[in-house]
Amino acid sequence: MFRCRVKFLVDWRECMRDDIKTVRKNDARELVEQGIAAYVKPNKQEEKKFKKGKEFKGAPSDKMLKGAPITK
């Protein structure tokens, strides 16, 4: 059973105006045809922009050597 998200344009039954509900596909089609609701597109994931944070100093040399792999 497919479901669609709709946004109500008017007060209808227990739903207030601007409420977003998930309803069955057939019910959503009927609500849109009657002018009670409008389809809501799924949220697109916004691209997260890289925020330049604090610049960290490198690890002390003794800690770098302890974590380094041993090569033969």
mmCIF file of the N, C-alpha and C atoms, coordinates in Angstrom:
data_MODEL
# 
_entry.id   MODEL 
# 
loop_
_atom_site.group_PDB 
_atom_site.id 
_atom_site.type_symbol 
_atom_site.label_atom_id 
_atom_site.label_alt_id 
_atom_site.label_comp_id 
_atom_site.label_asym_id 
_atom_site.label_entity_id 
_atom_site.label_seq_id 
_atom_site.pdbx_PDB_ins_code 
_atom_site.Cartn_x 
_atom_site.Cartn_y 
_atom_site.Cartn_z 
_atom_site.occupancy 
_atom_site.B_iso_or_equiv 
_atom_site.pdbx_formal_charge 
_atom_site.auth_seq_id 
_atom_site.auth_comp_id 
_atom_site.auth_asym_id 
_atom_site.auth_atom_id 
_atom_site.pdbx_PDB_model_num 
ATOM 1   N N  . MET A 1 1  ? 0.848   -1.165 0.000  1.00 0.00 ? 1  MET A N  1 
ATOM 2   C CA . MET A 1 1  ? 0.000   0.000  0.000  1.00 0.00 ? 1  MET A CA 1 
ATOM 3   C C  . MET A 1 1  ? 0.906   1.244  0.000  1.00 0.00 ? 1  MET A C  1 
ATOM 4   N N  . PHE A 1 2  ? 0.708   2.090  -0.995 1.00 0.00 ? 2  PHE A N  1 
ATOM 5   C CA . PHE A 1 2  ? 1.523   3.289  -1.123 1.00 0.00 ? 2  PHE A CA 1 
ATOM 6   C C  . PHE A 1 2  ? 0.947   4.413  -0.279 1.00 0.00 ? 2  PHE A C  1 
ATOM 7   N N  . ARG A 1 3  ? 1.815   5.255  0.216  1.00 0.00 ? 3  ARG A N  1 
ATOM 8   C CA . ARG A 1 3  ? 1.393   6.386  1.031  1.00 0.00 ? 3  ARG A CA 1 
ATOM 9   C C  . ARG A 1 3  ? 1.986   7.660  0.447  1.00 0.00 ? 3  ARG A C  1 
ATOM 10  N N  . CYS A 1 4  ? 1.252   8.748  0.605  1.00 0.00 ? 4  CYS A N  1 
ATOM 11  C CA . CYS A 1 4  ? 1.692   10.043 0.112  1.00 0.00 ? 4  CYS A CA 1 
ATOM 12  C C  . CYS A 1 4  ? 1.571   11.064 1.241  1.00 0.00 ? 4  CYS A C  1 
ATOM 13  N N  . ARG A 1 5  ? 2.405   12.074 1.178  1.00 0.00 ? 5  ARG A N  1 
ATOM 14  C CA . ARG A 1 5  ? 2.332   13.157 2.153  1.00 0.00 ? 5  ARG A CA 1 
ATOM 15  C C  . ARG A 1 5  ? 1.549   14.302 1.534  1.00 0.00 ? 5  ARG A C  1 
ATOM 16  N N  . VAL A 1 6  ? 0.596   14.832 2.290  1.00 0.00 ? 6  VAL A N  1 
ATOM 17  C CA . VAL A 1 6  ? -0.205  15.957 1.818  1.00 0.00 ? 6  VAL A CA 1 
ATOM 18  C C  . VAL A 1 6  ? -0.203  17.060 2.873  1.00 0.00 ? 6  VAL A C  1 
ATOM 19  N N  . LYS A 1 7  ? -0.346  18.292 2.392  1.00 0.00 ? 7  LYS A N  1 
ATOM 20  C CA . LYS A 1 7  ? -0.449  19.449 3.273  1.00 0.00 ? 7  LYS A CA 1 
ATOM 21  C C  . LYS A 1 7  ? -1.850  20.008 3.110  1.00 0.00 ? 7  LYS A C  1 
ATOM 22  N N  . PHE A 1 8  ? -2.551  20.163 4.208  1.00 0.00 ? 8  PHE A N  1 
ATOM 23  C CA . PHE A 1 8  ? -3.932  20.616 4.155  1.00 0.00 ? 8  PHE A CA 1 
ATOM 24  C C  . PHE A 1 8  ? -3.988  22.123 3.920  1.00 0.00 ? 8  PHE A C  1 
ATOM 25  N N  . LEU A 1 9  ? -4.844  22.528 2.990  1.00 0.00 ? 9  LEU A N  1 
ATOM 26  C CA . LEU A 1 9  ? -5.005  23.938 2.654  1.00 0.00 ? 9  LEU A CA 1 
ATOM 27  C C  . LEU A 1 9  ? -6.123  24.597 3.455  1.00 0.00 ? 9  LEU A C  1 
ATOM 28  N N  . VAL A 1 10 ? -7.025  23.792 3.996  1.00 0.00 ? 10 VAL A N  1 
ATOM 29  C CA . VAL A 1 10 ? -8.150  24.283 4.797  1.00 0.00 ? 10 VAL A CA 1 
ATOM 30  C C  . VAL A 1 10 ? -8.317  23.364 6.011  1.00 0.00 ? 10 VAL A C  1 
ATOM 31  N N  . ASP A 1 11 ? -9.088  23.819 6.993  1.00 0.00 ? 11 ASP A N  1 
ATOM 32  C CA . ASP A 1 11 ? -9.418  22.953 8.123  1.00 0.00 ? 11 ASP A CA 1 
ATOM 33  C C  . ASP A 1 11 ? -10.359 21.864 7.629  1.00 0.00 ? 11 ASP A C  1 
ATOM 34  N N  . TRP A 1 12 ? -10.042 20.630 7.932  1.00 0.00 ? 12 TRP A N  1 
ATOM 35  C CA . TRP A 1 12 ? -10.855 19.502 7.454  1.00 0.00 ? 12 TRP A CA 1 
ATOM 36  C C  . TRP A 1 12 ? -10.834 18.412 8.510  1.00 0.00 ? 12 TRP A C  1 
ATOM 37  N N  . ARG A 1 13 ? -12.017 18.104 9.038  1.00 0.00 ? 13 ARG A N  1 
ATOM 38  C CA . ARG A 1 13 ? -12.174 17.126 10.121 1.00 0.00 ? 13 ARG A CA 1 
ATOM 39  C C  . ARG A 1 13 ? -11.238 17.459 11.269 1.00 0.00 ? 13 ARG A C  1 
ATOM 40  N N  . GLU A 1 14 ? -10.360 16.537 11.671 1.00 0.00 ? 14 GLU A N  1 
ATOM 41  C CA . GLU A 1 14 ? -9.479  16.822 12.807 1.00 0.00 ? 14 GLU A CA 1 
ATOM 42  C C  . GLU A 1 14 ? -8.165  17.478 12.384 1.00 0.00 ? 14 GLU A C  1 
ATOM 43  N N  . CYS A 1 15 ? -7.983  17.697 11.091 1.00 0.00 ? 15 CYS A N  1 
ATOM 44  C CA . CYS A 1 15 ? -6.740  18.270 10.570 1.00 0.00 ? 15 CYS A CA 1 
ATOM 45  C C  . CYS A 1 15 ? -6.873  19.786 10.436 1.00 0.00 ? 15 CYS A C  1 
ATOM 46  N N  . MET A 1 16 ? -5.903  20.488 10.942 1.00 0.00 ? 16 MET A N  1 
ATOM 47  C CA . MET A 1 16 ? -5.892  21.943 10.856 1.00 0.00 ? 16 MET A CA 1 
ATOM 48  C C  . MET A 1 16 ? -5.162  22.367 9.581  1.00 0.00 ? 16 MET A C  1 
ATOM 49  N N  . ARG A 1 17 ? -5.345  23.608 9.223  1.00 0.00 ? 17 ARG A N  1 
ATOM 50  C CA . ARG A 1 17 ? -4.689  24.149 8.037  1.00 0.00 ? 17 ARG A CA 1 
ATOM 51  C C  . ARG A 1 17 ? -3.171  24.083 8.225  1.00 0.00 ? 17 ARG A C  1 
ATOM 52  N N  . ASP A 1 18 ? -2.443  23.801 7.168  1.00 0.00 ? 18 ASP A N  1 
ATOM 53  C CA . ASP A 1 18 ? -0.974  23.684 7.130  1.00 0.00 ? 18 ASP A CA 1 
ATOM 54  C C  . ASP A 1 18 ? -0.435  22.446 7.843  1.00 0.00 ? 18 ASP A C  1 
ATOM 55  N N  . ASP A 1 19 ? -1.291  21.534 8.284  1.00 0.00 ? 19 ASP A N  1 
ATOM 56  C CA . ASP A 1 19 ? -0.822  20.254 8.820  1.00 0.00 ? 19 ASP A CA 1 
ATOM 57  C C  . ASP A 1 19 ? -0.332  19.385 7.681  1.00 0.00 ? 19 ASP A C  1 
ATOM 58  N N  . ILE A 1 20 ? 0.681   18.601 7.940  1.00 0.00 ? 20 ILE A N  1 
ATOM 59  C CA . ILE A 1 20 ? 1.191   17.654 6.950  1.00 0.00 ? 20 ILE A CA 1 
ATOM 60  C C  . ILE A 1 20 ? 0.922   16.259 7.480  1.00 0.00 ? 20 ILE A C  1 
ATOM 61  N N  . LYS A 1 21 ? 0.224   15.461 6.701  1.00 0.00 ? 21 LYS A N  1 
ATOM 62  C CA . LYS A 1 21 ? -0.148  14.106 7.106  1.00 0.00 ? 21 LYS A CA 1 
ATOM 63  C C  . LYS A 1 21 ? 0.254   13.119 6.022  1.00 0.00 ? 21 LYS A C  1 
ATOM 64  N N  . THR A 1 22 ? 0.425   11.881 6.424  1.00 0.00 ? 22 THR A N  1 
ATOM 65  C CA . THR A 1 22 ? 0.677   10.796 5.498  1.00 0.00 ? 22 THR A CA 1 
ATOM 66  C C  . THR A 1 22 ? -0.605  9.993  5.360  1.00 0.00 ? 22 THR A C  1 
ATOM 67  N N  . VAL A 1 23 ? -1.092  9.903  4.122  1.00 0.00 ? 23 VAL A N  1 
ATOM 68  C CA . VAL A 1 23 ? -2.343  9.197  3.855  1.00 0.00 ? 23 VAL A CA 1 
ATOM 69  C C  . VAL A 1 23 ? -2.143  8.239  2.691  1.00 0.00 ? 23 VAL A C  1 
ATOM 70  N N  . ARG A 1 24 ? -3.138  7.355  2.484  1.00 0.00 ? 24 ARG A N  1 
ATOM 71  C CA . ARG A 1 24 ? -3.053  6.414  1.373  1.00 0.00 ? 24 ARG A CA 1 
ATOM 72  C C  . ARG A 1 24 ? -3.098  7.157  0.042  1.00 0.00 ? 24 ARG A C  1 
ATOM 73  N N  . LYS A 1 25 ? -2.544  6.543  -0.982 1.00 0.00 ? 25 LYS A N  1 
ATOM 74  C CA . LYS A 1 25 ? -2.430  7.177  -2.290 1.00 0.00 ? 25 LYS A CA 1 
ATOM 75  C C  . LYS A 1 25 ? -3.795  7.589  -2.835 1.00 0.00 ? 25 LYS A C  1 
ATOM 76  N N  . ASN A 1 26 ? -4.790  6.713  -2.725 1.00 0.00 ? 26 ASN A N  1 
ATOM 77  C CA . ASN A 1 26 ? -6.127  7.025  -3.232 1.00 0.00 ? 26 ASN A CA 1 
ATOM 78  C C  . ASN A 1 26 ? -6.754  8.182  -2.464 1.00 0.00 ? 26 ASN A C  1 
ATOM 79  N N  . ASP A 1 27 ? -6.590  8.188  -1.143 1.00 0.00 ? 27 ASP A N  1 
ATOM 80  C CA . ASP A 1 27 ? -7.136  9.269  -0.329 1.00 0.00 ? 27 ASP A CA 1 
ATOM 81  C C  . ASP A 1 27 ? -6.455  10.597 -0.666 1.00 0.00 ? 27 ASP A C  1 
ATOM 82  N N  . ALA A 1 28 ? -5.151  10.556 -0.886 1.00 0.00 ? 28 ALA A N  1 
ATOM 83  C CA . ALA A 1 28 ? -4.417  11.772 -1.229 1.00 0.00 ? 28 ALA A CA 1 
ATOM 84  C C  . ALA A 1 28 ? -4.922  12.339 -2.554 1.00 0.00 ? 28 ALA A C  1 
ATOM 85  N N  . ARG A 1 29 ? -5.151  11.467 -3.520 1.00 0.00 ? 29 ARG A N  1 
ATOM 86  C CA . ARG A 1 29 ? -5.642  11.912 -4.829 1.00 0.00 ? 29 ARG A CA 1 
ATOM 87  C C  . ARG A 1 29 ? -7.001  12.597 -4.692 1.00 0.00 ? 29 ARG A C  1 
ATOM 88  N N  . GLU A 1 30 ? -7.882  12.000 -3.885 1.00 0.00 ? 30 GLU A N  1 
ATOM 89  C CA . GLU A 1 30 ? -9.215  12.573 -3.674 1.00 0.00 ? 30 GLU A CA 1 
ATOM 90  C C  . GLU A 1 30 ? -9.130  13.939 -2.981 1.00 0.00 ? 30 GLU A C  1 
ATOM 91  N N  . LEU A 1 31 ? -8.291  14.055 -1.971 1.00 0.00 ? 31 LEU A N  1 
ATOM 92  C CA . LEU A 1 31 ? -8.146  15.325 -1.260 1.00 0.00 ? 31 LEU A CA 1 
ATOM 93  C C  . LEU A 1 31 ? -7.619  16.421 -2.177 1.00 0.00 ? 31 LEU A C  1 
ATOM 94  N N  . VAL A 1 32 ? -6.668  16.076 -3.033 1.00 0.00 ? 32 VAL A N  1 
ATOM 95  C CA . VAL A 1 32 ? -6.097  17.058 -3.951 1.00 0.00 ? 32 VAL A CA 1 
ATOM 96  C C  . VAL A 1 32 ? -7.130  17.472 -4.993 1.00 0.00 ? 32 VAL A C  1 
ATOM 97  N N  . GLU A 1 33 ? -7.892  16.523 -5.524 1.00 0.00 ? 33 GLU A N  1 
ATOM 98  C CA . GLU A 1 33 ? -8.905  16.842 -6.527 1.00 0.00 ? 33 GLU A CA 1 
ATOM 99  C C  . GLU A 1 33 ? -9.987  17.758 -5.963 1.00 0.00 ? 33 GLU A C  1 
ATOM 100 N N  . GLN A 1 34 ? -10.326 17.617 -4.690 1.00 0.00 ? 34 GLN A N  1 
ATOM 101 C CA . GLN A 1 34 ? -11.353 18.433 -4.062 1.00 0.00 ? 34 GLN A CA 1 
ATOM 102 C C  . GLN A 1 34 ? -10.820 19.780 -3.579 1.00 0.00 ? 34 GLN A C  1 
ATOM 103 N N  . GLY A 1 35 ? -9.510  19.982 -3.646 1.00 0.00 ? 35 GLY A N  1 
ATOM 104 C CA . GLY A 1 35 ? -8.926  21.250 -3.232 1.00 0.00 ? 35 GLY A CA 1 
ATOM 105 C C  . GLY A 1 35 ? -8.725  21.381 -1.738 1.00 0.00 ? 35 GLY A C  1 
ATOM 106 N N  . ILE A 1 36 ? -8.784  20.280 -1.046 1.00 0.00 ? 36 ILE A N  1 
ATOM 107 C CA . ILE A 1 36 ? -8.613  20.299 0.413  1.00 0.00 ? 36 ILE A CA 1 
ATOM 108 C C  . ILE A 1 36 ? -7.134  20.261 0.787  1.00 0.00 ? 36 ILE A C  1 
ATOM 109 N N  . ALA A 1 37 ? -6.332  19.576 -0.037 1.00 0.00 ? 37 ALA A N  1 
ATOM 110 C CA . ALA A 1 37 ? -4.921  19.386 0.293  1.00 0.00 ? 37 ALA A CA 1 
ATOM 111 C C  . ALA A 1 37 ? -4.074  19.501 -0.970 1.00 0.00 ? 37 ALA A C  1 
ATOM 112 N N  . ALA A 1 38 ? -2.769  19.545 -0.763 1.00 0.00 ? 38 ALA A N  1 
ATOM 113 C CA . ALA A 1 38 ? -1.804  19.567 -1.862 1.00 0.00 ? 38 ALA A CA 1 
ATOM 114 C C  . ALA A 1 38 ? -0.689  18.585 -1.524 1.00 0.00 ? 38 ALA A C  1 
ATOM 115 N N  . TYR A 1 39 ? -0.095  18.009 -2.549 1.00 0.00 ? 39 TYR A N  1 
ATOM 116 C CA . TYR A 1 39 ? 0.995   17.064 -2.339 1.00 0.00 ? 39 TYR A CA 1 
ATOM 117 C C  . TYR A 1 39 ? 2.217   17.783 -1.774 1.00 0.00 ? 39 TYR A C  1 
ATOM 118 N N  . VAL A 1 40 ? 2.958   17.073 -0.947 1.00 0.00 ? 40 VAL A N  1 
ATOM 119 C CA . VAL A 1 40 ? 4.211   17.586 -0.401 1.00 0.00 ? 40 VAL A CA 1 
ATOM 120 C C  . VAL A 1 40 ? 5.317   16.709 -0.943 1.00 0.00 ? 40 VAL A C  1 
ATOM 121 N N  . LYS A 1 41 ? 6.306   17.327 -1.538 1.00 0.00 ? 41 LYS A N  1 
ATOM 122 C CA . LYS A 1 41 ? 7.436   16.564 -2.066 1.00 0.00 ? 41 LYS A CA 1 
ATOM 123 C C  . LYS A 1 41 ? 8.316   16.119 -0.910 1.00 0.00 ? 41 LYS A C  1 
ATOM 124 N N  . PRO A 1 42 ? 8.953   14.970 -1.042 1.00 0.00 ? 42 PRO A N  1 
ATOM 125 C CA . PRO A 1 42 ? 9.850   14.511 0.025  1.00 0.00 ? 42 PRO A CA 1 
ATOM 126 C C  . PRO A 1 42 ? 10.993  15.499 0.223  1.00 0.00 ? 42 PRO A C  1 
ATOM 127 N N  . ASN A 1 43 ? 11.438  15.588 1.444  1.00 0.00 ? 43 ASN A N  1 
ATOM 128 C CA . ASN A 1 43 ? 12.538  16.500 1.743  1.00 0.00 ? 43 ASN A CA 1 
ATOM 129 C C  . ASN A 1 43 ? 13.807  16.013 1.067  1.00 0.00 ? 43 ASN A C  1 
ATOM 130 N N  . LYS A 1 44 ? 14.439  16.911 0.352  1.00 0.00 ? 44 LYS A N  1 
ATOM 131 C CA . LYS A 1 44 ? 15.721  16.574 -0.245 1.00 0.00 ? 44 LYS A CA 1 
ATOM 132 C C  . LYS A 1 44 ? 16.800  16.866 0.784  1.00 0.00 ? 44 LYS A C  1 
ATOM 133 N N  . GLN A 1 45 ? 17.752  15.975 0.851  1.00 0.00 ? 45 GLN A N  1 
ATOM 134 C CA . GLN A 1 45 ? 18.830  16.186 1.808  1.00 0.00 ? 45 GLN A CA 1 
ATOM 135 C C  . GLN A 1 45 ? 19.698  17.329 1.313  1.00 0.00 ? 45 GLN A C  1 
ATOM 136 N N  . GLU A 1 46 ? 19.819  18.309 2.160  1.00 0.00 ? 46 GLU A N  1 
ATOM 137 C CA . GLU A 1 46 ? 20.623  19.461 1.793  1.00 0.00 ? 46 GLU A CA 1 
ATOM 138 C C  . GLU A 1 46 ? 22.092  19.091 1.882  1.00 0.00 ? 46 GLU A C  1 
ATOM 139 N N  . GLU A 1 47 ? 22.834  19.600 0.928  1.00 0.00 ? 47 GLU A N  1 
ATOM 140 C CA . GLU A 1 47 ? 24.262  19.330 0.954  1.00 0.00 ? 47 GLU A CA 1 
ATOM 141 C C  . GLU A 1 47 ? 24.880  20.129 2.091  1.00 0.00 ? 47 GLU A C  1 
ATOM 142 N N  . LYS A 1 48 ? 25.590  19.422 2.913  1.00 0.00 ? 48 LYS A N  1 
ATOM 143 C CA . LYS A 1 48 ? 26.218  20.092 4.041  1.00 0.00 ? 48 LYS A CA 1 
ATOM 144 C C  . LYS A 1 48 ? 27.517  20.718 3.562  1.00 0.00 ? 48 LYS A C  1 
ATOM 145 N N  . LYS A 1 49 ? 27.601  21.996 3.776  1.00 0.00 ? 49 LYS A N  1 
ATOM 146 C CA . LYS A 1 49 ? 28.813  22.698 3.375  1.00 0.00 ? 49 LYS A CA 1 
ATOM 147 C C  . LYS A 1 49 ? 29.842  22.546 4.483  1.00 0.00 ? 49 LYS A C  1 
ATOM 148 N N  . PHE A 1 50 ? 31.055  22.382 4.075  1.00 0.00 ? 50 PHE A N  1 
ATOM 149 C CA . PHE A 1 50 ? 32.141  22.219 5.026  1.00 0.00 ? 50 PHE A CA 1 
ATOM 150 C C  . PHE A 1 50 ? 32.396  23.549 5.719  1.00 0.00 ? 50 PHE A C  1 
ATOM 151 N N  . LYS A 1 51 ? 32.321  23.534 7.029  1.00 0.00 ? 51 LYS A N  1 
ATOM 152 C CA . LYS A 1 51 ? 32.615  24.726 7.797  1.00 0.00 ? 51 LYS A CA 1 
ATOM 153 C C  . LYS A 1 51 ? 34.052  24.652 8.272  1.00 0.00 ? 51 LYS A C  1 
ATOM 154 N N  . LYS A 1 52 ? 34.750  25.702 8.011  1.00 0.00 ? 52 LYS A N  1 
ATOM 155 C CA . LYS A 1 52 ? 36.140  25.726 8.430  1.00 0.00 ? 52 LYS A CA 1 
ATOM 156 C C  . LYS A 1 52 ? 36.184  25.937 9.934  1.00 0.00 ? 52 LYS A C  1 
ATOM 157 N N  . GLY A 1 53 ? 36.672  24.949 10.609 1.00 0.00 ? 53 GLY A N  1 
ATOM 158 C CA . GLY A 1 53 ? 36.727  25.002 12.064 1.00 0.00 ? 53 GLY A CA 1 
ATOM 159 C C  . GLY A 1 53 ? 38.085  25.477 12.540 1.00 0.00 ? 53 GLY A C  1 
ATOM 160 N N  . LYS A 1 54 ? 38.319  25.216 13.773 1.00 0.00 ? 54 LYS A N  1 
ATOM 161 C CA . LYS A 1 54 ? 39.596  25.598 14.346 1.00 0.00 ? 54 LYS A CA 1 
ATOM 162 C C  . LYS A 1 54 ? 40.702  24.754 13.736 1.00 0.00 ? 54 LYS A C  1 
ATOM 163 N N  . GLU A 1 55 ? 41.843  25.342 13.602 1.00 0.00 ? 55 GLU A N  1 
ATOM 164 C CA . GLU A 1 55 ? 42.988  24.592 13.098 1.00 0.00 ? 55 GLU A CA 1 
ATOM 165 C C  . GLU A 1 55 ? 43.730  24.011 14.305 1.00 0.00 ? 55 GLU A C  1 
ATOM 166 N N  . PHE A 1 56 ? 43.857  22.711 14.296 1.00 0.00 ? 56 PHE A N  1 
ATOM 167 C CA . PHE A 1 56 ? 44.534  22.043 15.400 1.00 0.00 ? 56 PHE A CA 1 
ATOM 168 C C  . PHE A 1 56 ? 45.999  21.838 15.046 1.00 0.00 ? 56 PHE A C  1 
ATOM 169 N N  . LYS A 1 57 ? 46.809  21.979 16.048 1.00 0.00 ? 57 LYS A N  1 
ATOM 170 C CA . LYS A 1 57 ? 48.233  21.727 15.847 1.00 0.00 ? 57 LYS A CA 1 
ATOM 171 C C  . LYS A 1 57 ? 48.434  20.231 15.720 1.00 0.00 ? 57 LYS A C  1 
ATOM 172 N N  . GLY A 1 58 ? 49.481  19.846 15.073 1.00 0.00 ? 58 GLY A N  1 
ATOM 173 C CA . GLY A 1 58 ? 49.792  18.427 14.929 1.00 0.00 ? 58 GLY A CA 1 
ATOM 174 C C  . GLY A 1 58 ? 50.080  17.795 16.274 1.00 0.00 ? 58 GLY A C  1 
ATOM 175 N N  . ALA A 1 59 ? 49.958  16.508 16.329 1.00 0.00 ? 59 ALA A N  1 
ATOM 176 C CA . ALA A 1 59 ? 50.224  15.787 17.569 1.00 0.00 ? 59 ALA A CA 1 
ATOM 177 C C  . ALA A 1 59 ? 51.703  15.892 17.903 1.00 0.00 ? 59 ALA A C  1 
ATOM 178 N N  . PRO A 1 60 ? 52.016  15.855 19.158 1.00 0.00 ? 60 PRO A N  1 
ATOM 179 C CA . PRO A 1 60 ? 53.430  15.888 19.534 1.00 0.00 ? 60 PRO A CA 1 
ATOM 180 C C  . PRO A 1 60 ? 54.178  14.707 18.902 1.00 0.00 ? 60 PRO A C  1 
ATOM 181 N N  . SER A 1 61 ? 55.437  14.901 18.650 1.00 0.00 ? 61 SER A N  1 
ATOM 182 C CA . SER A 1 61 ? 56.210  13.895 17.932 1.00 0.00 ? 61 SER A CA 1 
ATOM 183 C C  . SER A 1 61 ? 56.266  12.563 18.678 1.00 0.00 ? 61 SER A C  1 
ATOM 184 N N  . ASP A 1 62 ? 56.302  12.579 20.008 1.00 0.00 ? 62 ASP A N  1 
ATOM 185 C CA . ASP A 1 62 ? 56.376  11.315 20.737 1.00 0.00 ? 62 ASP A CA 1 
ATOM 186 C C  . ASP A 1 62 ? 55.086  10.513 20.573 1.00 0.00 ? 62 ASP A C  1 
ATOM 187 N N  . LYS A 1 63 ? 53.938  11.178 20.495 1.00 0.00 ? 63 LYS A N  1 
ATOM 188 C CA . LYS A 1 63 ? 52.680  10.478 20.300 1.00 0.00 ? 63 LYS A CA 1 
ATOM 189 C C  . LYS A 1 63 ? 52.573  9.956  18.866 1.00 0.00 ? 63 LYS A C  1 
ATOM 190 N N  . MET A 1 64 ? 53.152  10.686 17.929 1.00 0.00 ? 64 MET A N  1 
ATOM 191 C CA . MET A 1 64 ? 53.112  10.245 16.535 1.00 0.00 ? 64 MET A CA 1 
ATOM 192 C C  . MET A 1 64 ? 53.937  8.968  16.372 1.00 0.00 ? 64 MET A C  1 
ATOM 193 N N  . LEU A 1 65 ? 55.058  8.877  17.084 1.00 0.00 ? 65 LEU A N  1 
ATOM 194 C CA . LEU A 1 65 ? 55.904  7.698  16.960 1.00 0.00 ? 65 LEU A CA 1 
ATOM 195 C C  . LEU A 1 65 ? 55.266  6.486  17.624 1.00 0.00 ? 65 LEU A C  1 
ATOM 196 N N  . LYS A 1 66 ? 54.544  6.692  18.726 1.00 0.00 ? 66 LYS A N  1 
ATOM 197 C CA . LYS A 1 66 ? 53.913  5.577  19.410 1.00 0.00 ? 66 LYS A CA 1 
ATOM 198 C C  . LYS A 1 66 ? 52.824  4.960  18.545 1.00 0.00 ? 66 LYS A C  1 
ATOM 199 N N  . GLY A 1 67 ? 52.110  5.758  17.786 1.00 0.00 ? 67 GLY A N  1 
ATOM 200 C CA . GLY A 1 67 ? 51.012  5.257  16.971 1.00 0.00 ? 67 GLY A CA 1 
ATOM 201 C C  . GLY A 1 67 ? 51.451  4.784  15.606 1.00 0.00 ? 67 GLY A C  1 
ATOM 202 N N  . ALA A 1 68 ? 52.689  5.002  15.225 1.00 0.00 ? 68 ALA A N  1 
ATOM 203 C CA . ALA A 1 68 ? 53.157  4.640  13.894 1.00 0.00 ? 68 ALA A CA 1 
ATOM 204 C C  . ALA A 1 68 ? 53.350  3.127  13.800 1.00 0.00 ? 68 ALA A C  1 
ATOM 205 N N  . PRO A 1 69 ? 53.013  2.526  12.658 1.00 0.00 ? 69 PRO A N  1 
ATOM 206 C CA . PRO A 1 69 ? 53.228  1.078  12.501 1.00 0.00 ? 69 PRO A CA 1 
ATOM 207 C C  . PRO A 1 69 ? 54.719  0.761  12.430 1.00 0.00 ? 69 PRO A C  1 
ATOM 208 N N  . ILE A 1 70 ? 55.045  -0.426 12.891 1.00 0.00 ? 70 ILE A N  1 
ATOM 209 C CA . ILE A 1 70 ? 56.431  -0.863 12.876 1.00 0.00 ? 70 ILE A CA 1 
ATOM 210 C C  . ILE A 1 70 ? 56.709  -1.550 11.548 1.00 0.00 ? 70 ILE A C  1 
ATOM 211 N N  . THR A 1 71 ? 57.710  -1.061 10.843 1.00 0.00 ? 71 THR A N  1 
ATOM 212 C CA . THR A 1 71 ? 58.090  -1.683 9.562  1.00 0.00 ? 71 THR A CA 1 
ATOM 213 C C  . THR A 1 71 ? 59.444  -2.349 9.702  1.00 0.00 ? 71 THR A C  1 
ATOM 214 N N  . LYS A 1 72 ? 59.592  -3.459 9.015  1.00 0.00 ? 72 LYS A N  1 
ATOM 215 C CA . LYS A 1 72 ? 60.869  -4.191 9.099  1.00 0.00 ? 72 LYS A CA 1 
ATOM 216 C C  . LYS A 1 72 ? 61.569  -4.124 7.791  1.00 0.00 ? 72 LYS A C  1 
# 
